[in-house]
Amino acid sequence: MALLATPAANDLSRNLERASHELRAAVIAADHARAERAVSAYVESVRQVWESLPEQERAASQIPARSRELLAWAREMAMIQRNMAADQYAVLQKARRYHGAASLHSGVQVEG
């Protein structure tokens, strides 16, 4: 994502790319605290790059579309992870209830 040919612009572009990778990594790892920090860093990097662009480059920039795409992906992944965690929790709850019921019945002996 080469924005401008200046060293400062290259640094901003590299920072944005790093922030993007860090956000993806944190979301994939389901590390919510890290993802929260990463999204803040990403937003700040986008802001810095955007503000460094001249008006005519902003009109043609892919930054808004790429940012929307990344943030939509991160949101969708977080929702999927939340649903998976809820499903796992439900399975654990069923196993706990089953184990509890089995424990109650194993302590009762019937003589006949």
DSSP file (Angstrom, degrees, kcal/mol; ACC not computed):
  #  RESIDUE AA STRUCTURE BP1 BP2  ACC     N-H-->O    O-->H-N    N-H-->O    O-->H-N    TCO  KAPPA ALPHA  PHI   PSI    X-CA   Y-CA   Z-CA
    1    1 A M              0   0    0      0, 0.0     2,-0.6     0, 0.0    16,-0.1   0.000 360.0 360.0 360.0  74.4    0.0    0.0    0.0
    2    2 A A        +     0   0    0      1,-0.2     3,-0.1    11,-0.0     8,-0.1  -0.666 360.0 169.8 -78.4 119.3    2.3    2.7   -1.2
    3    3 A L        -     0   0    0     -2,-0.6     2,-0.3     1,-0.4    -1,-0.2   0.914  60.8  -5.0 -96.5 -59.4    0.7    6.0   -0.4
    4    4 A L        -     0   0    0      2,-0.2    -1,-0.4    49,-0.0     9,-0.1  -0.889  64.3-118.5-133.3 163.4    3.2    8.7   -1.0
    5    5 A A  S    S+     0   0    0     -2,-0.3    -3,-0.0    -3,-0.1     3,-0.0   0.275  79.2 106.1 -89.1  13.1    6.9    8.6   -2.0
    6    6 A T  S  > S-     0   0    0      1,-0.1     4,-2.3     0, 0.0    -2,-0.2  -0.630  77.2-124.0 -91.7 151.3    8.1   10.4    1.2
    7    7 A P  H  > S+     0   0    0      0, 0.0     4,-2.3     0, 0.0     5,-0.2   0.888 112.8  53.0 -58.8 -38.9    9.8    8.5    4.0
    8    8 A A  H  > S+     0   0    0      1,-0.2     4,-2.3     2,-0.2     5,-0.2   0.916 109.8  47.6 -63.5 -42.1    7.2    9.8    6.5
    9    9 A A  H  > S+     0   0    0      2,-0.2     4,-2.5     1,-0.2    -1,-0.2   0.881 110.3  52.6 -66.9 -37.3    4.4    8.4    4.3
   10   10 A N  H  X S+     0   0    0     -4,-2.3     4,-2.5     2,-0.2    -2,-0.2   0.902 109.0  50.0 -63.8 -40.3    6.2    5.1    4.0
   11   11 A D  H  X S+     0   0    0     -4,-2.3     4,-2.6     2,-0.2    -2,-0.2   0.921 111.4  48.3 -62.5 -44.3    6.5    4.9    7.8
   12   12 A L  H  X S+     0   0    0     -4,-2.3     4,-2.3     2,-0.2    -2,-0.2   0.906 111.7  50.1 -62.5 -41.5    2.8    5.6    8.1
   13   13 A S  H  X S+     0   0    0     -4,-2.5     4,-2.3     2,-0.2    -2,-0.2   0.911 111.5  47.6 -64.3 -43.0    2.0    3.0    5.5
   14   14 A R  H  X S+     0   0    0     -4,-2.5     4,-2.8     2,-0.2    -2,-0.2   0.902 110.9  52.1 -64.4 -41.1    4.1    0.4    7.3
   15   15 A N  H  X S+     0   0    0     -4,-2.6     4,-2.6     2,-0.2    -2,-0.2   0.909 110.1  48.8 -61.2 -41.5    2.5    1.3   10.6
   16   16 A L  H  X S+     0   0    0     -4,-2.3     4,-2.3     2,-0.2    -2,-0.2   0.919 111.7  48.6 -64.6 -43.5   -0.9    0.8    9.1
   17   17 A E  H  X S+     0   0    0     -4,-2.3     4,-2.3     2,-0.2    -2,-0.2   0.917 112.8  48.0 -63.3 -43.5    0.1   -2.6    7.6
   18   18 A R  H  X S+     0   0    0     -4,-2.8     4,-2.6     2,-0.2    -2,-0.2   0.915 111.5  50.2 -61.9 -43.8    1.6   -3.7   10.9
   19   19 A A  H  X S+     0   0    0     -4,-2.6     4,-2.3     1,-0.2    23,-0.2   0.886 109.9  51.4 -62.7 -38.8   -1.6   -2.6   12.8
   20   20 A S  H  X S+     0   0    0     -4,-2.3     4,-2.3     2,-0.2    -1,-0.2   0.927 111.6  46.2 -63.4 -46.3   -3.7   -4.5   10.3
   21   21 A H  H  X S+     0   0    0     -4,-2.3     4,-2.7     1,-0.2    -2,-0.2   0.902 111.9  51.5 -63.8 -41.5   -1.7   -7.7   10.7
   22   22 A E  H  X S+     0   0    0     -4,-2.6     4,-2.4     2,-0.2    -1,-0.2   0.899 109.5  50.1 -63.7 -40.5   -1.8   -7.3   14.5
   23   23 A L  H  X S+     0   0    0     -4,-2.3     4,-2.4    15,-0.2     5,-0.2   0.941 111.8  47.5 -62.9 -46.9   -5.6   -6.9   14.5
   24   24 A R  H  X S+     0   0    0     -4,-2.3     4,-2.7     1,-0.2     5,-0.2   0.934 112.8  49.1 -59.2 -46.2   -6.0  -10.0   12.3
   25   25 A A  H  X S+     0   0    0     -4,-2.7     4,-2.1     1,-0.2    -1,-0.2   0.904 111.8  48.3 -61.9 -42.6   -3.7  -12.1   14.5
   26   26 A A  H  <>S+     0   0    0     -4,-2.4     5,-2.2     2,-0.2     4,-0.4   0.898 113.1  47.4 -66.3 -40.6   -5.4  -11.0   17.7
   27   27 A V  H ><5S+     0   0    0     -4,-2.4     3,-1.1     2,-0.2    -2,-0.2   0.928 112.4  48.8 -67.2 -44.5   -8.9  -11.8   16.3
   28   28 A I  H 3<5S+     0   0    0     -4,-2.7    -2,-0.2     1,-0.3    -1,-0.2   0.882 111.3  50.3 -62.3 -37.7   -7.8  -15.2   15.0
   29   29 A A  T 3<5S-     0   0    0     -4,-2.1    -1,-0.3    -5,-0.2    -2,-0.2   0.552 107.4-129.5 -75.8  -6.8   -6.2  -16.0   18.4
   30   30 A A  T < 5 +     0   0    0     -3,-1.1     2,-1.1    -4,-0.4    -3,-0.2   0.838  55.1 152.6  57.5  34.3   -9.5  -15.0   20.1
   31   31 A D     >< -     0   0    0     -5,-2.2     4,-2.8     1,-0.2    -1,-0.2  -0.789  22.5-175.6 -94.5  93.8   -7.4  -12.8   22.4
   32   32 A H  H  > S+     0   0    0     -2,-1.1     4,-2.2     1,-0.2    -1,-0.2   0.861  77.9  49.0 -66.6 -39.2  -10.0  -10.2   23.2
   33   33 A A  H  > S+     0   0    0      2,-0.2     4,-1.9     1,-0.2    -1,-0.2   0.927 115.0  45.6 -65.8 -43.3   -7.8   -7.8   25.2
   34   34 A R  H  > S+     0   0    0      1,-0.2     4,-2.7     2,-0.2    -2,-0.2   0.899 111.9  52.2 -65.3 -40.2   -5.2   -7.9   22.5
   35   35 A A  H  X S+     0   0    0     -4,-2.8     4,-2.7    -9,-0.3     5,-0.2   0.880 106.9  53.3 -64.4 -37.9   -7.8   -7.4   19.8
   36   36 A E  H  X S+     0   0    0     -4,-2.2     4,-1.6     2,-0.2    -1,-0.2   0.926 112.9  43.1 -63.0 -43.9   -9.2   -4.3   21.7
   37   37 A R  H  X S+     0   0    0     -4,-1.9     4,-2.3     1,-0.2    -2,-0.2   0.903 114.0  52.4 -66.0 -40.2   -5.7   -2.8   21.8
   38   38 A A  H  X S+     0   0    0     -4,-2.7     4,-2.6     1,-0.2   -15,-0.2   0.878 107.0  50.8 -66.1 -38.6   -5.1   -3.7   18.2
   39   39 A V  H  X S+     0   0    0     -4,-2.7     4,-2.6     2,-0.2    -1,-0.2   0.887 110.3  50.4 -68.6 -36.1   -8.3   -2.2   16.9
   40   40 A S  H  X S+     0   0    0     -4,-1.6     4,-2.1    -5,-0.2    -2,-0.2   0.923 112.5  46.5 -64.1 -43.1   -7.4    1.1   18.7
   41   41 A A  H  X S+     0   0    0     -4,-2.3     4,-2.3     2,-0.2    -2,-0.2   0.886 112.6  51.0 -65.5 -38.7   -4.0    1.0   17.1
   42   42 A Y  H  X S+     0   0    0     -4,-2.6     4,-2.7   -23,-0.2    -2,-0.2   0.936 109.8  48.6 -64.3 -46.9   -5.4    0.2   13.7
   43   43 A V  H  X S+     0   0    0     -4,-2.6     4,-2.5     1,-0.2    -2,-0.2   0.907 112.0  49.6 -60.5 -42.4   -7.9    3.1   13.9
   44   44 A E  H  X S+     0   0    0     -4,-2.1     4,-2.4     2,-0.2    -1,-0.2   0.901 110.9  49.7 -64.7 -40.4   -5.2    5.5   14.9
   45   45 A S  H  X S+     0   0    0     -4,-2.3     4,-2.5     2,-0.2     5,-0.2   0.905 110.5  49.9 -64.5 -41.2   -3.0    4.3   12.1
   46   46 A V  H  X S+     0   0    0     -4,-2.7     4,-3.0     1,-0.2     5,-0.2   0.932 110.5  50.9 -61.5 -45.0   -5.8    4.8    9.6
   47   47 A R  H  X S+     0   0    0     -4,-2.5     4,-2.7     1,-0.2    -2,-0.2   0.927 111.1  47.8 -58.9 -46.1   -6.4    8.3   10.9
   48   48 A Q  H  X S+     0   0    0     -4,-2.4     4,-1.2     2,-0.2    -1,-0.2   0.922 114.8  44.7 -63.3 -44.6   -2.8    9.2   10.6
   49   49 A V  H  X S+     0   0    0     -4,-2.5     4,-0.8     2,-0.2     3,-0.5   0.941 113.9  50.2 -64.6 -45.8   -2.5    7.9    7.0
   50   50 A W  H >< S+     0   0    0     -4,-3.0     3,-1.0     1,-0.3    -2,-0.2   0.919 110.2  49.3 -59.2 -45.6   -5.8    9.5    6.0
   51   51 A E  H 3< S+     0   0    0     -4,-2.7    -1,-0.3     1,-0.2    -2,-0.2   0.750 107.1  56.7 -68.0 -22.3   -4.8   12.9    7.4
   52   52 A S  H 3< S+     0   0    0     -4,-1.2    -1,-0.2    -3,-0.5    -2,-0.2   0.649  89.4  94.8 -81.9 -14.9   -1.5   12.7    5.6
   53   53 A L  S << S-     0   0    0     -3,-1.0     2,-0.1    -4,-0.8   -49,-0.0  -0.552  78.6-121.2 -80.2 138.7   -3.1   12.2    2.2
   54   54 A P    >>  -     0   0    0      0, 0.0     4,-1.8     0, 0.0     3,-0.8  -0.409  33.9-104.6 -67.5 156.0   -3.8   15.2   -0.1
   55   55 A E  H 3> S+     0   0    0      1,-0.3     4,-1.6     2,-0.2     3,-0.1   0.879 119.8  53.4 -50.6 -46.3   -7.5   15.7   -1.0
   56   56 A Q  H 3> S+     0   0    0      1,-0.2     4,-0.7     2,-0.2    -1,-0.3   0.839 109.5  48.5 -65.5 -31.2   -7.1   14.4   -4.5
   57   57 A E  H <> S+     0   0    0     -3,-0.8     4,-0.8     1,-0.2     3,-0.3   0.811 104.5  60.0 -76.4 -29.7   -5.5   11.1   -3.2
   58   58 A R  H >< S+     0   0    0     -4,-1.8     3,-0.7     1,-0.2    -2,-0.2   0.895  99.3  57.4 -62.3 -39.1   -8.3   10.6   -0.6
   59   59 A A  H 3< S+     0   0    0     -4,-1.6    -1,-0.2     1,-0.2    -2,-0.2   0.844 116.2  34.3 -61.8 -33.8  -10.9   10.5   -3.4
   60   60 A A  H 3< S+     0   0    0     -4,-0.7    -1,-0.2    -3,-0.3    -2,-0.2   0.439  92.8 123.2-100.0  -1.2   -9.1    7.6   -5.1
   61   61 A S    <<  -     0   0    0     -4,-0.8     4,-0.3    -3,-0.7    -3,-0.1  -0.286  51.8-154.5 -68.8 144.1   -7.8    5.9   -1.9
   62   62 A Q  S  > S+     0   0    0      1,-0.2     4,-2.9     2,-0.1     5,-0.3   0.407  72.8  99.5 -91.0  -0.8   -8.7    2.3   -1.1
   63   63 A I  H  > S+     0   0    0      1,-0.2     4,-2.7     2,-0.2     5,-0.2   0.914  79.8  48.3 -57.9 -48.0   -8.2    3.0    2.7
   64   64 A P  H  > S+     0   0    0      0, 0.0     4,-2.5     0, 0.0    -1,-0.2   0.933 115.2  44.9 -60.2 -43.6  -12.0    3.4    3.5
   65   65 A A  H  > S+     0   0    0     -4,-0.3     4,-2.4     2,-0.2    -2,-0.2   0.921 115.5  46.7 -65.7 -43.4  -12.9    0.2    1.6
   66   66 A R  H  X S+     0   0    0     -4,-2.9     4,-2.6     2,-0.2    -1,-0.2   0.887 112.9  50.1 -66.3 -38.1  -10.1   -1.8    3.1
   67   67 A S  H  X S+     0   0    0     -4,-2.7     4,-2.8    -5,-0.3     5,-0.3   0.933 111.4  47.6 -65.8 -45.6  -10.8   -0.5    6.6
   68   68 A R  H  X S+     0   0    0     -4,-2.5     4,-2.4    -5,-0.2     5,-0.2   0.922 113.1  49.8 -59.4 -43.4  -14.5   -1.4    6.3
   69   69 A E  H  X S+     0   0    0     -4,-2.4     4,-2.3     2,-0.2    -2,-0.2   0.928 113.3  44.9 -62.4 -46.9  -13.6   -4.8    5.0
   70   70 A L  H  X S+     0   0    0     -4,-2.6     4,-2.7     1,-0.2    -2,-0.2   0.931 115.5  46.2 -65.0 -45.7  -11.1   -5.6    7.8
   71   71 A L  H  X S+     0   0    0     -4,-2.8     4,-2.2     2,-0.2    -1,-0.2   0.860 112.4  50.7 -68.4 -34.1  -13.4   -4.3   10.5
   72   72 A A  H  X S+     0   0    0     -4,-2.4     4,-2.6    -5,-0.3    -1,-0.2   0.911 111.5  48.7 -66.5 -41.7  -16.4   -6.2    9.1
   73   73 A W  H  X S+     0   0    0     -4,-2.3     4,-2.8    -5,-0.2    -2,-0.2   0.933 111.2  49.6 -61.6 -46.2  -14.3   -9.4    9.0
   74   74 A A  H  X S+     0   0    0     -4,-2.7     4,-2.3     1,-0.2    -2,-0.2   0.901 111.8  48.8 -61.0 -41.7  -13.1   -8.8   12.6
   75   75 A R  H  X S+     0   0    0     -4,-2.2     4,-2.2     2,-0.2    -1,-0.2   0.932 112.2  47.9 -63.2 -46.3  -16.7   -8.3   13.7
   76   76 A E  H  X S+     0   0    0     -4,-2.6     4,-2.4     1,-0.2    -2,-0.2   0.908 112.0  49.6 -62.8 -42.4  -17.9  -11.4   11.9
   77   77 A M  H  X S+     0   0    0     -4,-2.8     4,-2.8     1,-0.2    -1,-0.2   0.905 109.9  51.2 -63.3 -41.4  -15.1  -13.5   13.4
   78   78 A A  H  X S+     0   0    0     -4,-2.3     4,-2.3    -5,-0.2    -1,-0.2   0.897 110.8  48.7 -63.0 -39.7  -15.8  -12.2   16.9
   79   79 A M  H  X S+     0   0    0     -4,-2.2     4,-2.4     2,-0.2    -2,-0.2   0.909 111.6  49.1 -67.0 -41.3  -19.5  -13.2   16.5
   80   80 A I  H  X S+     0   0    0     -4,-2.4     4,-2.5     2,-0.2    -2,-0.2   0.933 112.3  48.2 -62.5 -45.6  -18.5  -16.6   15.2
   81   81 A Q  H  X S+     0   0    0     -4,-2.8     4,-2.5     1,-0.2    -2,-0.2   0.888 110.7  51.5 -62.6 -39.0  -16.2  -17.1   18.2
   82   82 A R  H  X S+     0   0    0     -4,-2.3     4,-2.3     2,-0.2    -1,-0.2   0.923 111.1  47.6 -63.1 -43.7  -18.9  -15.9   20.6
   83   83 A N  H  X S+     0   0    0     -4,-2.4     4,-2.3     2,-0.2    -2,-0.2   0.890 111.5  50.5 -65.6 -39.0  -21.3  -18.4   19.1
   84   84 A M  H  X S+     0   0    0     -4,-2.5     4,-2.5     2,-0.2    -1,-0.2   0.911 110.6  49.5 -64.3 -41.6  -18.8  -21.2   19.3
   85   85 A A  H  X S+     0   0    0     -4,-2.5     4,-2.5     2,-0.2    -2,-0.2   0.902 110.3  50.7 -64.0 -40.3  -18.0  -20.4   22.9
   86   86 A A  H  X S+     0   0    0     -4,-2.3     4,-2.3     2,-0.2    -2,-0.2   0.907 110.7  49.2 -63.6 -41.6  -21.8  -20.4   23.7
   87   87 A D  H  X S+     0   0    0     -4,-2.3     4,-2.1     2,-0.2    -2,-0.2   0.922 111.8  48.3 -63.1 -43.9  -22.1  -23.8   22.0
   88   88 A Q  H  X S+     0   0    0     -4,-2.5     4,-2.4     1,-0.2    -2,-0.2   0.892 110.6  51.7 -63.6 -39.4  -19.2  -25.2   24.0
   89   89 A Y  H  X S+     0   0    0     -4,-2.5     4,-2.6     2,-0.2    -1,-0.2   0.911 107.9  51.8 -63.1 -42.5  -20.7  -23.8   27.2
   90   90 A A  H  X S+     0   0    0     -4,-2.3     4,-2.2     1,-0.2    -2,-0.2   0.901 109.7  49.7 -62.2 -40.4  -24.0  -25.5   26.5
   91   91 A V  H  X S+     0   0    0     -4,-2.1     4,-2.6     2,-0.2    -1,-0.2   0.920 111.2  49.3 -63.5 -43.6  -22.2  -28.8   26.0
   92   92 A L  H  X S+     0   0    0     -4,-2.4     4,-2.5     1,-0.2    -2,-0.2   0.894 109.5  51.9 -62.9 -39.6  -20.4  -28.4   29.2
   93   93 A Q  H  X S+     0   0    0     -4,-2.6     4,-2.5     2,-0.2    -1,-0.2   0.914 111.0  47.5 -63.0 -42.7  -23.6  -27.5   31.0
   94   94 A K  H  X S+     0   0    0     -4,-2.2     4,-2.8     2,-0.2    -2,-0.2   0.918 112.3  49.4 -64.2 -42.9  -25.3  -30.7   29.7
   95   95 A A  H  X S+     0   0    0     -4,-2.6     4,-2.9     2,-0.2    -2,-0.2   0.901 110.9  50.4 -63.6 -39.8  -22.3  -32.8   30.7
   96   96 A R  H  X S+     0   0    0     -4,-2.5     4,-2.6     2,-0.2    -2,-0.2   0.927 112.1  46.6 -63.7 -44.8  -22.3  -31.3   34.1
   97   97 A R  H  X S+     0   0    0     -4,-2.5     4,-2.5     2,-0.2    -2,-0.2   0.922 114.4  47.7 -63.5 -42.9  -26.0  -32.0   34.5
   98   98 A Y  H  X S+     0   0    0     -4,-2.8     4,-2.7     2,-0.2    -2,-0.2   0.930 113.2  47.6 -63.6 -45.2  -25.6  -35.6   33.2
   99   99 A H  H  X S+     0   0    0     -4,-2.9     4,-2.3     2,-0.2    -2,-0.2   0.897 112.2  50.4 -63.7 -40.2  -22.6  -36.2   35.5
  100  100 A G  H  X S+     0   0    0     -4,-2.6     4,-1.8    -5,-0.2    -2,-0.2   0.912 112.5  46.1 -63.3 -43.3  -24.5  -34.8   38.5
  101  101 A A  H  X S+     0   0    0     -4,-2.5     4,-1.9     1,-0.2    -2,-0.2   0.897 112.6  50.4 -67.6 -39.9  -27.5  -37.0   37.8
  102  102 A A  H  X S+     0   0    0     -4,-2.7     4,-1.8     1,-0.2    -2,-0.2   0.879 108.9  52.6 -65.4 -37.4  -25.3  -40.0   37.3
  103  103 A S  H  X S+     0   0    0     -4,-2.3     4,-0.9     2,-0.2    -1,-0.2   0.889 108.2  50.8 -65.7 -38.9  -23.5  -39.3   40.6
  104  104 A L  H  < S+     0   0    0     -4,-1.8     3,-0.5     1,-0.2     4,-0.4   0.913 112.7  45.8 -63.6 -43.1  -26.8  -39.2   42.4
  105  105 A H  H >< S+     0   0    0     -4,-1.9     3,-0.8     1,-0.2    -1,-0.2   0.797 105.7  59.7 -73.9 -28.1  -28.0  -42.5   41.0
  106  106 A S  H 3< S+     0   0    0     -4,-1.8    -1,-0.2     1,-0.2    -2,-0.2   0.746 102.0  54.8 -73.5 -20.5  -24.6  -44.2   41.7
  107  107 A G  T 3< S+     0   0    0     -4,-0.9     2,-0.5    -3,-0.5    -1,-0.2   0.580  93.2  82.3 -86.5  -9.6  -25.0  -43.6   45.4
  108  108 A V    <   -     0   0    0     -3,-0.8     2,-0.5    -4,-0.4    -4,-0.0  -0.840  60.4-169.6-100.5 125.9  -28.4  -45.2   45.7
  109  109 A Q        -     0   0    0     -2,-0.5     2,-0.5     2,-0.0    -3,-0.0  -0.947   8.0-153.1-117.1 136.4  -28.5  -49.0   46.0
  110  110 A V        -     0   0    0     -2,-0.5     2,-0.4     2,-0.0    -2,-0.0  -0.918   5.9-160.4-110.0 127.0  -31.7  -50.9   45.8
  111  111 A E              0   0    0     -2,-0.5    -2,-0.0     1,-0.1     0, 0.0  -0.854 360.0 360.0-103.3 140.2  -32.0  -54.2   47.6
  112  112 A G              0   0    0     -2,-0.4    -1,-0.1     0, 0.0    -2,-0.0   0.489 360.0 360.0-148.6 360.0  -34.6  -56.6   46.5
